[in-house]
């Protein structure tokens, strides 16, 4: 938001009033709910989330203050036709916290595949990007998720969305743009995992992590025929 478009104090006050109104509407919808998946409650929830987000933004740009609210995104319950085909959108973030483990796995893949000129660690050999390409090319994503520590990775946020497809795509049809945002009314269900959802979560790796040389016995053998 530029200096020329700074919100006025009156706009911030109006946004605060909108939050109060949305709170009242949300409580009223909850009190009148007809069942666990009452669409009126979802609608009131989304309106409250939008009002709180707008107020938070105006408050920050005007007074450099934030609210303590952290309202997760939601979607209404799926009410569309019976799905005949589905798409599953998955995102899992990682941090490379032990590069030596990642490089060790990548070098073993090169050796197992008969690649030439594998440089020792510390020489001008593989870089992190090349190591990631080798590891993710060799192992399935779910195997990396279950064994991420072996690859020197720490898990970050993750999300899984199941969406209804209008029709079964032709092979290779969407590979050039696989992650387009689906229409909200096509989302059947979604699941998110984040350390921001819980307080006091222990860190998987210490900040002062000690670099340890790895023996071959510590690493699971590769199946090069996969």
Secondary structure, DSSP 8 states (H G I E B T S, - for coil): --GGG---HHHHHHHHHHHHHHHHHHHHHHHT--STT-HHHHHHHHHHHHHHHHHHHHHHHHHS---S-----------SS--SSEEEEEEEEEEE--HHHHHHHHHHHHHHTT-S----TTSS---HHHHHHHHHHHS-HHHHHHTGGGGTEEEEEEEEEEEE-SS---TTTTGGGTT----GGGEEEEEEE-GGGSSS---SS-TT-------GGGS----TT-
